[in-house]
Amino acid sequence: MLAGAITAGARVTRTLTESGQWAAFAAGILATAAGWWWSGTLIVFFVTSSLLTRWRQPERMAKTEGTLPRATERNAKQVLANGGLFALLSFASTYLRNERLAFAALGALAAASSDTWSTEIGTVLGGAPRMITTGAIVEPGMSGAVTRAGFGAAIAGAAFIALLGAFAIPLHHQRIAIAAAIGGIGGGLIDSLIGATLQSRRFCDRCRHWTERRVHACGFRTRHARGIYWLSNDAVNLCGTFAGAVIAVTAGWLMARE
């Protein structure tokens, strides 16, 4: 009932598409079945991410007009890429009584939060973004680009979820918070690296601009020119959450050995 009410409200406010609503509903059920702290962590992530997306949205959309599609609602792919792994791992950790899966769940969501905060805040406040691999200045919104403000927001986003989610586990609050924060920051960085090197990138031959849009703002159809054709931003986000999960488990294991 809680998952249904929240996702229905998100649909009414046009935060989610119809497919996104059903995906979020399923993720919410899994997280709630895992425990109330798990579901609360997912709800807070969803609410803060939605608020950040709407924060100064016209300004952000104007800056990324030539780079990103003008979609304001999250679909099923976007929902599952950011929160799907967390929901599965949190559910599995509870019913298998496996602490490492709990570390992985928080690391995955911390990575998603890190990426979201970095993108939404960095695009508005970060100034000219630079590609993480080369340092070259690129257009706002381009995957793999970073700013100082965005990097600071990435750390804050990861730490926020790590601190909140640490209470989902009865013991080892400090260790899981540190491990999840490390996983979140690491996952966010890997997300940017994959976005800069492997993600599909398109080119507008009319405007001579790189973009992620299939049809550029000028109305000209773009062509695939770099990266793996099928590796979309959603797939990159899923890779980032998976990396966050692995890094968090590794960090927690190393701390336990000390």
N, C-alpha and C positions, 0 to 999 in steps of 0.2 A: 504493500500500500504506500509506503514511504517513497520507494523508487518510482512508482507510478505517478504520485502527486508531483514530485520534483521534476520529472522528465516531461510531464504534461504541461507544467508551468513554463518550462524551457521552450516547449513547442509553441505555446501561445505567444511568448515574447520573441519568437523567431530567433532563438539562440541555437536551436537544433532543427534539422530537417526531419521529415517523417522517419527516414531510415536511421538517422542519428538518435531520434527519440527511442526507438526500439533497441538499438545497440546500448545506449546508456541505461535503459531499463534492465536489460539482462546483466550488465556489469554491476548495477546497483543491487540486484538480487543476490548475486554471488558474494559481493562484499558484505552485505548485511548478514548473509548466512554465516560468514566467517566470524562476525562479531560486530558489536556496535561501534567500537573504536575504529575498526577498519572502514565501516560504512561512513562514519563521520569524517575520516580522513579523505575519502573519495569525494564526499559532498563538498568539503571545504576546497579541495583542489578544483572541482568543477565550478563552484561559485566564484572563486578568485580569478580563475582563468577567464570566465565569461565577463566578469567586471573589467578585467584588464583589456580584453578584446574590444569592449565598448568604450573604454576610456579614450577620449580624443580620437575616436574612430574616423571622422571625416578627414582630419589632418593626416592620419596614417594612410588612409586609402588614397589620398591625393599624392602622397610621396611615393607610393608603390603602384601607381596607376599603370605604368608601363611594364611592371615586373610580375605582379601577382594577379590572379583572377579576382574579380570583385565579389567573392562569396562572403557573406556575413554569417551564415548558418553552418554549423558543423554537421557533416554527414556521418554515416556509420563508419566509413573507413577512418575518418579523423578521430572519432570517439574511441574506436578499438585500438588504433595505433598509439594513443596516449594513455588510455586507462584499461584496455583489455588485459594486458599482461599482469597488471597489478591485481585486477579482480580474480584472475585465475590463480595466481600465486598466493594471495591472501587466503582464498578458500582452501587451497591445498595445504597450506601451512597449518591451518586450524584442524582440519580433519585427519591429517597425517601426523600432527603434533611434531612438525619439523621446523626447528628454529631457523635453519638456513634459508628455507623458503620464505620465512617472514622477513629476513634481511633482504632477500631478493625482491620481494614485493615492494618494500619501501624504497629500495634503490631504484626500481623501475619508475615508480610514481615521482620520486624526487627528480629523476632525469627529465621526465615529461614537464614537471613544473619549472625546472631550470630553463628548458628550451622555450617554454611559453613566456615566462617573465622576460627572458633575454630578448625575444622577438618583439613582443608588444611594447616594452619600455624602451629598448634600444632603438627601435625604428623612430620613435617620437623624440627622444632626448639625446640620442647618441651622435648626432651629426653625420658626417660622411663615413659610411661603413667601409671597412677594408677586408679583403679576402683573407681568411685565416692562414692559408697556405703561402701566399705570395706577398701580402701586404698591399696589393693594388687596390685603389679606390674603385668601388663599384656602385651601382644604383641601389638605393634602399630597397630592402625586401629580398635581395638575392640570397639564395641558400649558400651557406658557407661564409657569409660576411659577418664581421663582428665589429663592435664598438666598445669603448671603455664603459659607457653607461650600461650597455647590454651585458657585458661580462660581469659587472657588479650585480646587475639584476639576476643573472644566472646563478650566482652564488647565493643570493638572498632567497630565490625561489627554491633551490635545493635544500637549504638550511631550514626554511619554513616548514616544508613537508616532513623533513627528517625529525624535527623537534616535535611536531604534532603527532606523527605516526609512531614515535617511540613508545608512547603510552598504550599502543595496541598490544604490546607484549608485556606480560607481568614482570619479567626480570630483565636485567641488563639494559636499562633505559639509556644510560650514557653510551655504552658500546654501540648499540644499534643506531642511536642518533648520529654518532660520528661516522659510522660505516655507511649509513644511508646518505648522509651529506656528501661524503667522498664519492659514492656511487652516482649521486645525482649530478655533481659537477663533472665527473669523468664522463658520464653518459652524454651530458650536454655538449662537451667538447668533441666527443666522437661523432655525435650527430652533425656538428658543424664541419668536421673533417670529411665525413662521407658526403655531405651536401656540396662541399667544395670540389671534390674529386670524382665521385662516382654517380651522383644524381643526374638524372636526365636534364639537359639544358637546351633551350630552343633559341633560335635566332630569327629576327625580323629582317628580311633582305631589303625592305623598303626604308625602314628607319635606321638600319644598321645597329640595332640594339640587341643585347642578350636579354632573355626573358624566360619566364616559366609559363607563359600564357600560350595556348594553342592559337588563339586569334589575338593579335596585338591590339593595343589601344587605338592604333591608327586604322584598324579594320582589316589589316593584311594578315593572311594565314602564315604562321611561323613554321619553321622546319626544325627537326631534331638535328643538333649539330655537335653535341658533346655529351659524354657520360653514357650510362647504360639506359637504353631506351625505356625499359619498363620500370626503372627505379624512380618512383615518384617521391614527393615530399613526405607523403604518408608512410611509405615504406622506409624512408630514412628515419622518420620519427620512431617507428617500431624498432629499428636497429639500435637507436639511441636508448630506448627504454630497456632493451635486452642487455645492452652494454652496462647500463646503470645497475641492473640486477646482478650481473656477474661481478662487477667491481665491488658492490656492497658486500656480497658474500665473501669475496676474497679479503676485503678489509676487515670484516668481522672475524674471520678465521685467523688472520694474522694477529689481531689484537688479543684474541683468546689464548694464543700461544705464549704471549709475553708474561 
